[in-house]
Amino acid sequence: MPLASMTGFARVDGGAGQARWAWELRSVNSKGLDLRLRTPPGCDAIEQAARSAAAARLRRGAVQATLTVDRRSTQTAVRINEDALAAVLAAAAAVAERMPGAAPASVDAVLAQRGVVEFVEAQESAEERAAFEAAVVADFSRAVDALLVAREAEGAALEALLGERISSIAELTARADACPARSPEAVRRKLTEQIAALVGTGVALDPDRLHQEAALLATRADVREEIDRLNAHVEAARALIAEGAGVGRRLDFLSQEFSREANTLCAKSNDRSLTTIGLELKAVVEQFREQVANVE
């Protein structure tokens, strides 16, 4: 599978009957999977199913999922309140008895009385509710699919950037390996100059002890191990990127190892040219670490 980023956006619209809805998913980087759902009241069953679907497809990332539902066009039913109608008719009959010459009450007048006619929203059956929830959850899965596509597209761009950073690390490591300051002759010459400066002060030095200290300094200044580990880390990073999906955590650990070796190389450096290479290496490693933070 290709490398995937943790950054992406997706929107899916759906509808059934008189209801319309939309899912919007936004994702950014996170150490683990952090799914935050915003759903209208009464959608608890949808939320539980959505969480299960997201956990099955997504490894890492802070995902904000928002569901909006529009039911404004829901049909309403007209119902006659029999008790209220009976009371109005009884009152009309009583008035007619007391006023024999009065015109009888019309149907329009009776229906216009408050409480006689009621408008009730159509009740949703259990089957309709289940179908609605299933359709909304299915569209959530579609939104997750779209988010994965967006994250893979972002991952392709991220893969190119990481490849550039790794190539830069490999190049700087090769420059450090070939740096003239690392040659035994250069180390020996530098130690000789330092010893000559000390001897010139008139301080008596034990030749045997001086030889031991010179050998110790030469060993401490050797960055062969750091260079070998950097080369090994470069190969490991390239292998992980080629592996693709789900390597973000391992790349993050590897970026820490890169940083450790670059710091040690700078600490051991006994020459300005090698230090300059080490500082460049640290800068590129930091750029690599920042990009790795977005890898799933």
TORTIMI-322347 format. One line per 2 residues: number of its first residue (from 1); their letters; for each residue y, x, z of N, C-alpha, C, O. Coordinates in pm, whole numbers, plus 50000, padded with zeros to 5 digits. Example, Ala and Ser with C-alpha at 12.3 -4.5 7.8 and 13.67 -1.06 7.14 Angstrom:
<recs>
1) AS) 49431/51319/50780/49550/51230/50780/49670/51320/50780/49668/51424/50846 ~ 49775/51285/50708/49894/51367/50714/50003/51290/50787/50114/51341/50804;
</recs>
This chain:
<recs>
1) MP) 49880/50084/50000/50000/50000/50000/50125/50088/50000/50124/50198/50055 ~ 50234/50038/49937/50356/50119/49931/50425/50127/50066/50399/50049/50157;
3) LA) 50514/50225/50077/50594/50240/50198/50687/50119/50211/50743/50072/50111 ~ 50703/50069/50332/50787/49950/50355/50894/49982/50457/50872/50054/50554;
5) SM) 51013/49927/50432/51122/49937/50527/51112/49823/50627/51037/49727/50605 ~ 51188/49831/50735/51195/49719/50829/51318/49634/50804/51343/49539/50878;
7) TG) 51397/49668/50701/51518/49595/50669/51495/49502/50552/51442/49544/50449 ~ 51533/49375/50565/51515/49282/50455/51569/49144/50488/51603/49115/50603;
9) FA) 51577/49059/50384/51626/48921/50400/51548/48831/50305/51512/48872/50195 ~ 51522/48709/50349/51453/48612/50264/51497/48472/50303/51526/48444/50419;
11) RV) 51501/48383/50202/51534/48241/50225/51440/48156/50141/51417/48186/50024 ~ 51386/48052/50201/51299/47957/50131/51344/47816/50167/51357/47783/50284;
13) DG) 51366/47732/50063/51403/47592/50083/51283/47503/50052/51203/47533/49964 ~ 51273/47395/50125/51162/47301/50104/51201/47160/50139/51309/47136/50194;
15) GA) 51113/47067/50108/51140/46927/50140/51018/46842/50120/50926/46877/50045 ~ 51017/46728/50188/50910/46631/50173/50963/46497/50219/51023/46486/50326;
17) GQ) 50941/46393/50136/50992/46262/50173/51143/46264/50185/51213/46308/50094 ~ 51195/46216/50296/51338/46211/50319/51392/46332/50395/51510/46337/50428;
19) AR) 51306/46431/50421/51347/46549/50498/51366/46669/50406/51293/46687/50309 ~ 51465/46752/50439/51489/46878/50370/51503/46988/50476/51557/46965/50584;
21) WA) 51454/47105/50443/51463/47215/50539/51481/47348/50468/51463/47358/50346 ~ 51517/47450/50545/51535/47585/50491/51500/47687/50599/51537/47671/50715;
23) WE) 51429/47792/50557/51398/47906/50644/51483/48025/50598/51490/48055/50479 ~ 51546/48092/50693/51615/48218/50664/51560/48325/50758/51558/48307/50880;
25) LR) 51515/48436/50700/51457/48547/50777/51539/48672/50753/51564/48711/50639 ~ 51580/48735/50861/51651/48863/50855/51576/48963/50941/51531/48931/51051;
27) SV) 51562/49086/50890/51483/49186/50960/51558/49319/50964/51616/49362/50864 ~ 51556/49384/51080/51610/49519/51096/51508/49602/51174/51404/49551/51217;
29) NS) 51538/49730/51191/51439/49819/51252/51424/49794/51402/51519/49754/51470 ~ 51305/49819/51451/51272/49803/51593/51147/49884/51623/51069/49913/51533;
31) KG) 51128/49921/51749/51010/49998/51785/50881/49919/51767/50777/49975/51734 ~ 50888/49787/51789/50771/49701/51771/50811/49577/51693/50916/49574/51629;
33) LD) 50727/49475/51699/50758/49348/51634/50828/49257/51734/50771/49218/51836 ~ 50952/49224/51704/51033/49137/51790/51077/49017/51706/51175/49026/51632;
35) LR) 51005/48905/51719/51035/48785/51641/51114/48687/51725/51070/48645/51832 ~ 51232/48651/51676/51317/48554/51744/51333/48432/51654/51388/48441/51544;
37) LR) 51285/48318/51701/51285/48195/51623/51392/48099/51674/51409/48081/51795 ~ 51465/48040/51580/51560/47935/51613/51519/47811/51535/51528/47807/51412;
39) TP) 51474/47709/51607/51428/47586/51544/51495/47467/51610/51537/47475/51726 ~ 51507/47354/51538/51567/47234/51597/51479/47180/51710/51361/47215/51718;
41) PG) 51534/47096/51796/51453/47036/51903/51335/46957/51845/51345/46895/51740 ~ 51225/46962/51918/51107/46889/51877/51018/46963/51779/50926/46903/51723;
43) CD) 51044/47091/51759/50965/47170/51662/50878/47274/51732/50854/47382/51678 ~ 50832/47243/51852/50752/47339/51927/50624/47378/51854/50587/47495/51852;
45) AI) 50557/47281/51794/50432/47311/51722/50459/47402/51604/50378/47490/51574 ~ 50571/47382/51536/50608/47468/51423/50634/47610/51471/50593/47706/51406;
47) EQ) 50702/47624/51583/50735/47757/51635/50610/47836/51669/50602/47954/51637 ~ 50513/47774/51733/50390/47843/51769/50314/47890/51645/50265/48003/51641;
49) AA) 50305/47803/51545/50234/47840/51421/50308/47950/51347/50245/48038/51288 ~ 50442/47945/51348/50521/48048/51280/50502/48184/51346/50490/48285/51276;
51) RS) 50498/48188/51477/50477/48315/51546/50342/48376/51510/50331/48496/51489 ~ 50241/48293/51502/50108/48343/51465/50108/48398/51323/50049/48503/51296;
53) AA) 50175/48327/51232/50180/48372/51093/50256/48503/51079/50217/48589/51001 ~ 50365/48519/51154/50443/48643/51148/50365/48760/51206/50366/48869/51149;
55) AA) 50298/48738/51319/50222/48846/51382/50108/48895/51294/50067/49011/51301 ~ 50056/48805/51209/49945/48843/51122/49991/48924/51002/49910/48993/50939;
57) RL) 50121/48919/50968/50168/48983/50846/50262/49100/50871/50272/49191/50789 ~ 50332/49099/50983/50434/49200/51009/50391/49293/51121/50336/49248/51222;
59) RR) 50415/49423/51104/50377/49521/51206/50495/49551/51300/50481/49548/51423 ~ 50610/49579/51240/50726/49620/51319/50852/49554/51263/50853/49504/51151;
61) GA) 50957/49556/51345/51085/49505/51302/51136/49396/51393/51059/49319/51450 ~ 51269/49390/51407/51332/49280/51479/51365/49173/51376/51454/49190/51292;
63) VQ) 51292/49062/51382/51302/48956/51280/51368/48834/51341/51321/48780/51442 ~ 51479/48790/51280/51547/48667/51320/51511/48558/51219/51550/48567/51102;
65) AT) 51438/48455/51262/51396/48346/51174/51465/48218/51218/51452/48176/51333 ~ 51539/48155/51126/51614/48033/51157/51567/47920/51068/51561/47934/50946;
67) LT) 51535/47806/51130/51494/47686/51058/51602/47580/51073/51643/47547/51185 ~ 51647/47526/50960/51740/47413/50963/51672/47294/50895/51606/47310/50792;
69) VD) 51687/47176/50952/51624/47054/50901/51730/46946/50885/51813/46925/50974 ~ 51727/46878/50770/51823/46770/50742/51744/46640/50724/51666/46625/50631;
71) RR) 51768/46546/50817/51701/46415/50809/51805/46302/50798/51775/46189/50836 ~ 51921/46329/50749/52028/46228/50744/51995/46112/50652/52049/46003/50670;
73) ST) 51907/46133/50554/51875/46026/50460/51753/45944/50502/51696/45870/50421 ~ 51712/45956/50629/51597/45880/50676/51623/45730/50664/51730/45683/50703;
75) QT) 51528/45655/50612/51544/45512/50593/51547/45440/50729/51486/45482/50826 ~ 51622/45329/50730/51629/45247/50851/51573/45108/50821/51577/45061/50707;
77) AV) 51521/45043/50924/51464/44908/50910/51556/44807/50979/51617/44838/51081 ~ 51564/44685/50921/51645/44577/50979/51551/44486/51058/51448/44442/51008;
79) RI) 51588/44457/51183/51503/44376/51271/51586/44269/51340/51698/44295/51385 ~ 51531/44148/51347/51599/44037/51418/51554/44038/51563/51434/44036/51592;
81) NE) 51650/44039/51651/51620/44030/51794/51599/43881/51826/51695/43805/51840 ~ 51473/43842/51838/51440/43700/51855/51503/43640/51980/51549/43526/51975;
83) DA) 51508/43713/52089/51567/43660/52212/51715/43633/52194/51767/43530/52235 ~ 51785/43729/52130/51929/43711/52107/51954/43596/52011/52048/43519/52031;
85) LA) 51871/43582/51907/51888/43473/51811/51868/43336/51879/51944/43242/51856 ~ 51764/43327/51962/51740/43201/52031/51856/43164/52121/51893/43047/52131;
87) AV) 51912/43262/52186/52025/43235/52275/52146/43188/52196/52216/43097/52241 ~ 52173/43249/52081/52289/43208/51999/52269/43068/51944/52362/42987/51946;
89) LA) 52149/43037/51895/52122/42903/51841/52132/42796/51950/52184/42686/51927 ~ 52083/42830/52068/52093/42733/52179/52238/42707/52214/52278/42594/52243;
91) AA) 52317/42813/52212/52460/42795/52242/52528/42713/52134/52613/42629/52164 ~ 52490/42737/52007/52550/42660/51897/52513/42513/51906/52597/42426/51879;
93) AA) 52388/42482/51943/52344/42343/51958/52419/42275/52071/52457/42158/52059 ~ 52441/42345/52179/52513/42287/52293/52656/42254/52254/52709/42150/52294;
95) VA) 52718/42339/52179/52856/42314/52135/52860/42196/52039/52952/42114/52045 ~ 52759/42187/51951/52755/42075/51853/52742/41941/51924/52799/41842/51879;
97) ER) 52668/41936/52035/52654/41812/52111/52787/41769/52171/52819/41651/52177 ~ 52863/41865/52213/52990/41835/52277/53100/41810/52173/53203/41749/52204;
99) MP) 53078/41857/52051/53176/41839/51944/53105/41779/51823/53074/41851/51728 ~ 53077/41646/51825/52999/41583/51717/53059/41602/51579/52984/41609/51481;
101) GA) 53187/41610/51566/53248/41621/51434/53258/41763/51381/53302/41783/51268 ~ 53217/41864/51459/53231/42003/51417/53126/42039/51313/53015/41987/51314;
103) AP) 53163/42129/51224/53069/42176/51120/52961/42261/51188/52990/42334/51283 ~ 52837/42251/51138/52730/42333/51198/52753/42482/51171/52818/42522/51075;
105) AS) 52696/42560/51259/52711/42707/51245/52636/42754/51122/52524/42712/51095 ~ 52701/42844/51045/52638/42900/50924/52546/43015/50961/52555/43073/51070;
107) VD) 52458/43048/50867/52367/43161/50889/52445/43291/50905/52413/43374/50990 ~ 52548/43307/50823/52629/43430/50831/52692/43444/50969/52697/43553/51025;
109) AV) 52741/43334/51021/52805/43339/51152/52706/43373/51261/52737/43448/51353 ~ 52586/43318/51250/52483/43347/51352/52443/43493/51346/52434/43560/51450;
111) LA) 52418/43545/51224/52374/43685/51211/52483/43784/51250/52454/43898/51286 ~ 52606/43740/51243/52717/43830/51277/52733/43849/51427/52806/43938/51471;
113) QR) 52666/43767/51505/52677/43781/51651/52610/43910/51697/52503/43947/51650 ~ 52675/43977/51789/52626/44105/51839/52488/44091/51901/52463/44002/51982;
115) GV) 52398/44181/51862/52266/44185/51919/52162/44106/51843/52042/44121/51867 ~ 52207/44020/51750/52109/43939/51676/52037/44025/51572/51915/44017/51558;
117) VE) 52113/44108/51501/52055/44197/51399/52057/44340/51452/52161/44388/51499 ~ 51945/44408/51445/51935/44547/51490/51889/44635/51374/51804/44596/51294;
119) FV) 51948/44753/51366/51909/44852/51265/51833/44964/51336/51887/45033/51422 ~ 51710/44981/51298/51621/45077/51367/51571/45180/51265/51526/45145/51155;
121) EA) 51579/45307/51302/51526/45411/51215/51375/45396/51203/51305/45368/51301 ~ 51327/45416/51083/51184/45404/51059/51108/45506/51143/51142/45624/51143;
123) QE) 51007/45463/51213/50930/45551/51298/50833/45635/51215/50770/45586/51121 ~ 50823/45764/51252/50735/45856/51180/50595/45848/51241/50578/45860/51362;
125) SA) 50498/45827/51156/50360/45819/51204/50308/45958/51238/50368/46059/51200 ~ 50197/45963/51311/50136/46092/51348/50095/46169/51223/50107/46292/51219;
127) EE) 50046/46097/51122/50005/46164/50998/50125/46223/50925/50119/46334/50873 ~ 50235/46148/50921/50357/46198/50855/50412/46318/50929/50458/46414/50867;
129) RA) 50409/46314/51062/50459/46427/51141/50374/46551/51116/50428/46661/51101 ~ 50243/46535/51113/50154/46648/51089/50177/46707/50951/50175/46828/50934;
131) AF) 50198/46619/50850/50223/46668/50714/50354/46743/50707/50364/46846/50641 ~ 50456/46693/50777/50586/46760/50782/50573/46899/50844/50622/46997/50788;
133) EA) 50506/46908/50958/50490/47036/51026/50411/47135/50941/50445/47253/50935 ~ 50305/47088/50874/50224/47175/50790/50305/47230/50674/50292/47347/50638;
135) AV) 50390/47145/50614/50472/47189/50501/50576/47291/50545/50601/47389/50474 ~ 50635/47269/50662/50737/47364/50712/50672/47499/50745/50729/47604/50714;
137) VA) 50554/47496/50806/50484/47621/50839/50443/47695/50711/50451/47818/50704 ~ 50399/47619/50609/50362/47680/50481/50483/47749/50418/50470/47857/50360;
139) DF) 50600/47687/50429/50721/47749/50375/50762/47870/50457/50822/47963/50403 ~ 50731/47870/50585/50757/47990/50665/50672/48106/50615/50720/48219/50605;
141) SR) 50546/48079/50582/50460/48183/50528/50515/48235/50395/50509/48354/50367 ~ 50569/48143/50313/50633/48184/50189/50753/48273/50217/50777/48371/50146;
143) AV) 50829/48239/50320/50946/48320/50356/50903/48459/50403/50969/48559/50371 ~ 50794/48467/50478/50742/48597/50520/50700/48679/50399/50726/48799/50393;
145) DA) 50635/48614/50301/50597/48684/50178/50721/48741/50107/50720/48855/50062 ~ 50825/48659/50098/50948/48704/50033/51014/48818/50111/51069/48910/50053;
147) LL) 51006/48809/50244/51062/48917/50327/50985/49047/50304/51045/49154/50297 ~ 50853/49038/50294/50772/49157/50269/50807/49220/50134/50813/49343/50123;
149) VA) 50830/49137/50034/50870/49190/49903/51004/49263/49914/51021/49371/49858 ~ 51099/49203/49987/51229/49267/50005/51217/49398/50081/51284/49496/50049;
151) RE) 51131/49400/50182/51112/49522/50261/51042/49631/50181/51069/49750/50200 ~ 50952/49592/50092/50887/49692/50008/50984/49750/49905/50979/49869/49874;
153) AE) 51074/49666/49854/51176/49716/49762/51268/49816/49832/51303/49920/49777 ~ 51305/49782/49955/51385/49874/50035/51305/50000/50067/51360/50110/50073;
155) GA) 51175/49982/50089/51089/50096/50119/51078/50194/50003/51066/50314/50024 ~ 51082/50142/49878/51076/50230/49761/51197/50323/49758/51185/50442/49730;
157) AL) 51315/50267/49787/51435/50350/49793/51427/50448/49909/51470/50564/49898 ~ 51373/50401/50020/51359/50487/50138/51261/50601/50111/51283/50714/50156;
159) EA) 51155/50572/50038/51056/50676/50005/51119/50789/49925/51089/50906/49946 ~ 51208/50752/49831/51276/50854/49750/51364/50942/49837/51367/51064/49821;
161) LL) 51437/50880/49932/51524/50957/50020/51443/51051/50110/51480/51166/50130 ~ 51333/50999/50165/51250/51082/50252/51190/51199/50174/51179/51310/50225;
163) GE) 51150/51172/50049/51097/51279/49966/51199/51389/49945/51164/51507/49946 ~ 51325/51352/49926/51432/51451/49909/51450/51533/50037/51466/51655/50032;
165) RI) 51447/51465/50151/51465/51538/50278/51349/51634/50304/51370/51746/50350 ~ 51228/51591/50273/51112/51678/50295/51119/51799/50203/51087/51911/50244;
167) SS) 51161/51778/50080/51175/51890/49986/51280/51988/50037/51264/52109/50025 ~ 51389/51935/50094/51492/52023/50149/51440/52102/50268/51470/52221/50283;
169) IA) 51360/52037/50353/51300/52107/50468/51207/52218/50419/51209/52329/50473 ~ 51127/52188/50318/51036/52290/50263/51113/52406/50204/51075/52522/50221;
171) EL) 51222/52377/50134/51303/52483/50073/51368/52571/50180/51368/52694/50168 ~ 51424/52509/50284/51487/52586/50391/51385/52668/50468/51414/52779/50512;
173) TA) 51265/52613/50485/51159/52688/50553/51120/52810/50471/51098/52918/50527 ~ 51113/52795/50340/51082/52909/50252/51193/53012/50259/51166/53132/50258;
175) RA) 51318/52967/50265/51431/53061/50275/51425/53137/50408/51453/53257/50414 ~ 51389/53065/50514/51377/53132/50644/51265/53236/50640/51278/53344/50696;
177) DA) 51154/53202/50574/51041/53295/50564/51080/53420/50486/51036/53530/50519 ~ 51162/53401/50382/51201/53514/50297/51327/53584/50344/51372/53679/50281;
179) CP) 51387/53538/50454/51512/53597/50502/51493/53745/50533/51403/53780/50609 ~ 51575/53834/50476/51561/53979/50500/51567/54017/50648/51511/54118/50689;
181) AR) 51637/53936/50727/51650/53967/50870/51518/53960/50943/51506/54012/51054 ~ 51416/53895/50883/51286/53882/50947/51195/54002/50924/51093/54016/50992;
183) SP) 51229/54088/50831/51141/54200/50799/51131/54296/50916/51227/54313/50992 ~ 51015/54359/50933/50999/54456/51043/51105/54566/51040/51152/54611/51144;
185) EA) 51141/54608/50919/51242/54714/50908/51376/54668/50964/51446/54743/51032 ~ 51413/54541/50932/51540/54490/50980/51540/54477/51133/51638/54511/51199;
187) VR) 51428/54427/51187/51417/54413/51333/51424/54550/51400/51493/54567/51501 ~ 51352/54646/51343/51352/54781/51399/51492/54844/51393/51536/54908/51488;
189) RK) 51559/54824/51282/51693/54881/51266/51789/54820/51367/51872/54890/51425 ~ 51779/54689/51388/51871/54624/51482/51845/54673/51624/51939/54699/51700;
191) LT) 51716/54686/51661/51683/54736/51795/51730/54879/51813/51777/54918/51920 ~ 51715/54958/51707/51758/55098/51714/51907/55108/51738/51954/55191/51816;
193) EQ) 51983/55020/51667/52127/55021/51686/52165/54980/51828/52256/55037/51888 ~ 52095/54879/51881/52125/54836/52018/52090/54944/52119/52164/54966/52215;
195) IA) 51977/55011/52097/51936/55118/52190/52033/55234/52182/52068/55293/52284 ~ 52076/55266/52061/52172/55376/52045/52302/55347/52117/52364/55436/52173;
197) AL) 52343/55218/52115/52465/55181/52185/52449/55196/52335/52542/55237/52405 ~ 52328/55164/52385/52303/55179/52529/52299/55326/52568/52357/55366/52668;
199) VG) 52229/55407/52487/52219/55549/52517/52356/55616/52514/52383/55709/52590 ~ 52440/55567/52425/52573/55624/52414/52659/55601/52536/52761/55667/52552;
201) TG) 52619/55510/52622/52696/55487/52744/52667/55591/52850/52734/55596/52953 ~ 52567/55674/52828/52531/55777/52924/52433/55733/53029/52400/55808/53120;
203) VA) 52384/55610/53016/52287/55559/53112/52150/55616/53078/52108/55610/52963 ~ 52080/55670/53177/51947/55727/53155/51846/55615/53137/51842/55521/53217;
205) LD) 51765/55625/53032/51665/55523/53002/51527/55584/52999/51505/55693/52944 ~ 51432/55512/53059/51292/55555/53057/51236/55528/52917/51233/55413/52874;
207) PD) 51191/55631/52844/51141/55613/52707/51024/55515/52699/51018/55432/52608 ~ 50929/55525/52795/50814/55435/52791/50857/55289/52811/50815/55199/52739;
209) RL) 50942/55268/52911/50990/55132/52937/51073/55080/52819/51068/54962/52784 ~ 51149/55170/52759/51231/55134/52644/51142/55088/52528/51175/54993/52458;
211) HQ) 51030/55157/52509/50937/55120/52403/50876/54982/52430/50860/54901/52338 ~ 50842/54955/52555/50785/54825/52591/50885/54711/52568/50848/54605/52516;
213) EA) 51008/54733/52607/51111/54629/52590/51138/54604/52443/51160/54490/52402 ~ 51136/54711/52363/51160/54696/52219/51049/54612/52156/51075/54525/52073;
215) AL) 50925/54641/52196/50813/54564/52141/50821/54418/52184/50791/54329/52104 ~ 50862/54392/52309/50876/54254/52358/50985/54179/52284/50967/54063/52248;
217) LA) 51096/54244/52261/51205/54181/52187/51163/54147/52044/51198/54042/51991 ~ 51090/54237/51983/51044/54213/51845/50951/54094/51840/50956/54015/51746;
219) TR) 50865/54079/51942/50772/53966/51946/50847/53835/51965/50817/53734/51901 ~ 50944/53836/52054/51021/53715/52079/51103/53672/51958/51126/53553/51937;
221) AD) 51146/53767/51878/51228/53736/51762/51146/53690/51642/51202/53644/51543 ~ 51015/53702/51650/50930/53664/51537/50918/53511/51529/50882/53446/51627;
223) VR) 50949/53455/51412/50945/53310/51393/50830/53270/51299/50834/53165/51237 ~ 50729/53356/51291/50617/53328/51203/50547/53195/51240/50514/53115/51152;
225) EE) 50526/53173/51368/50458/53051/51411/50540/52927/51378/50484/52826/51335 ~ 50670/52934/51397/50756/52820/51367/50753/52787/51218/50748/52670/51178;
227) ID) 50757/52890/51136/50753/52869/50991/50619/52808/50949/50615/52717/50866 ~ 50512/52858/51006/50379/52803/50972/50369/52656/51013/50315/52575/50940;
229) RL) 50422/52623/51131/50416/52484/51177/50505/52394/51092/50470/52280/51064 ~ 50621/52444/51052/50709/52366/50966/50640/52335/50833/50647/52223/50783;
231) NA) 50574/52435/50776/50501/52413/50651/50389/52310/50670/50367/52225/50583 ~ 50321/52318/50782/50214/52220/50810/50271/52080/50826/50211/51983/50780;
233) HV) 50387/52069/50891/50451/51938/50910/50497/51880/50776/50491/51759/50755 ~ 50543/51965/50686/50585/51918/50554/50467/51855/50481/50480/51748/50422;
235) EA) 50352/51922/50485/50233/51866/50420/50190/51736/50487/50150/51641/50419 ~ 50198/51731/50619/50160/51609/50690/50254/51493/50655/50208/51380/50638;
237) AR) 50384/51521/50645/50481/51417/50610/50455/51363/50470/50460/51241/50449 ~ 50427/51449/50377/50399/51405/50241/50272/51321/50236/50264/51224/50160;
239) AL) 50173/51358/50314/50049/51281/50317/50072/51143/50376/50016/51044/50327 ~ 50154/51133/50480/50181/51004/50542/50258/50913/50447/50227/50794/50436;
241) IA) 50355/50967/50377/50432/50887/50282/50342/50838/50170/50355/50724/50124 ~ 50252/50923/50125/50157/50881/50021/50064/50772/50073/50021/50686/49997;
243) EG) 50034/50776/50203/49948/50673/50263/50015/50537/50259/49949/50436/50237 ~ 50148/50534/50282/50222/50410/50264/50240/50329/50390/50292/50378/50491;
245) AG) 50197/50203/50385/50231/50104/50487/50185/50143/50627/50078/50201/50645 ~ 50270/50110/50725/50233/50127/50865/50239/50268/50919/50174/50297/51020;
247) VG) 50315/50358/50855/50316/50498/50900/50446/50532/50973/50471/50649/51003 ~ 50528/50432/51002/50658/50459/51062/50652/50533/51194/50726/50628/51216;
249) RR) 50563/50490/51283/50553/50554/51414/50511/50700/51401/50565/50788/51467 ~ 50412/50725/51314/50365/50863/51297/50472/50951/51234/50484/51068/51269;
251) LD) 50548/50896/51140/50658/50973/51083/50765/51001/51187/50828/51107/51185 ~ 50785/50907/51279/50882/50927/51385/50838/51042/51477/50919/51127/51513;
253) FL) 50710/51045/51514/50659/51155/51595/50673/51288/51519/50706/51391/51579 ~ 50647/51286/51390/50655/51407/51309/50799/51457/51301/50824/51577/51300;
255) SQ) 50894/51364/51294/51035/51406/51291/51073/51478/51420/51156/51569/51418 ~ 51013/51438/51532/51038/51508/51658/50982/51649/51655/51042/51742/51709;
257) EF) 50866/51666/51591/50807/51800/51578/50893/51888/51488/50912/52006/51517 ~ 50944/51831/51380/51036/51906/51292/51155/51956/51372/51195/52072/51362;
259) SR) 51212/51866/51453/51330/51901/51531/51298/52012/51632/51380/52102/51652 ~ 51181/52005/51694/51143/52105/51793/51131/52243/51728/51180/52342/51784;
261) EA) 51068/52251/51613/51050/52380/51546/51183/52435/51496/51206/52556/51503 ~ 51272/52348/51446/51402/52394/51399/51485/52450/51515/51553/52551/51501;
263) NT) 51478/52382/51629/51551/52431/51747/51498/52567/51793/51575/52656/51827 ~ 51366/52582/51794/51306/52708/51836/51342/52820/51741/51368/52933/51783;
265) LC) 51342/52790/51611/51378/52892/51512/51520/52942/51537/51546/53062/51531 ~ 51612/52849/51564/51750/52891/51592/51759/52972/51721/51835/53069/51729;
267) AK) 51681/52932/51821/51685/53004/51949/51632/53146/51935/51680/53237/52003 ~ 51533/53166/51849/51473/53299/51832/51551/53388/51736/51531/53509/51734;
269) SN) 51637/53328/51657/51705/53403/51552/51784/53521/51610/51856/53508/51709 ~ 51769/53636/51544/51844/53754/51586/51942/53799/51479/51989/53913/51480;
271) DR) 51972/53708/51384/52060/53743/51274/52138/53620/51230/52086/53508/51233 ~ 52261/53642/51188/52347/53530/51149/52291/53454/51029/52299/53331/51025;
273) SL) 52234/53524/50933/52182/53457/50814/52067/53363/50849/52058/53253/50794 ~ 51978/53406/50938/51867/53321/50979/51918/53203/51062/51866/53092/51051;
275) TT) 52018/53226/51144/52076/53118/51223/52139/53012/51133/52127/52892/51158 ~ 52205/53058/51026/52266/52964/50932/52160/52875/50867/52180/52755/50852;
277) IG) 52048/52936/50829/51938/52858/50772/51885/52759/50875/51857/52644/50842 ~ 51870/52804/50998/51820/52717/51103/51911/52598/51129/51862/52487/51152;
279) LE) 52042/52619/51125/52136/52508/51146/52130/52408/51030/52137/52287/51052 ~ 52118/52459/50908/52101/52369/50793/51972/52288/50809/51967/52169/50780;
281) LK) 51870/52355/50854/51741/52288/50874/51753/52177/50978/51699/52068/50958 ~ 51823/52203/51086/51842/52101/51189/51917/51980/51134/51885/51866/51168;
283) AV) 52016/52003/51049/52093/51892/50992/52005/51805/50902/52013/51682/50908 ~ 51921/51868/50819/51834/51793/50730/51728/51717/50811/51695/51603/50778;
285) VE) 51675/51779/50914/51576/51713/50998/51636/51590/51064/51568/51488/51077 ~ 51761/51598/51106/51826/51482/51167/51843/51370/51065/51825/51252/51098;
287) QF) 51877/51404/50941/51886/51303/50835/51749/51239/50811/51739/51118/50791 ~ 51646/51321/50812/51510/51271/50796/51475/51174/50908/51418/51067/50884;
289) RE) 51509/51210/51031/51479/51124/51147/51551/50991/51137/51494/50887/51170 ~ 51677/50991/51092/51753/50867/51079/51689/50773/50977/51684/50652/50998;
291) QV) 51641/50829/50866/51577/50746/50765/51441/50695/50811/51403/50582/50781 ~ 51369/50778/50883/51236/50739/50932/51247/50621/51028/51153/50541/51038;
293) AN) 51357/50608/51098/51376/50499/51193/51368/50362/51127/51347/50262/51195 ~ 51383/50357/50994/51376/50229/50922/51239/50202/50861/51218/50095/50804;
295) VE) 51145/50296/50873/51013/50279/50812/50925/50192/50901/50918/50212/51022 ~ 50858/50095/50841/50769/50007/50918/50652/50087/50975/50566/50031/51042;
</recs>
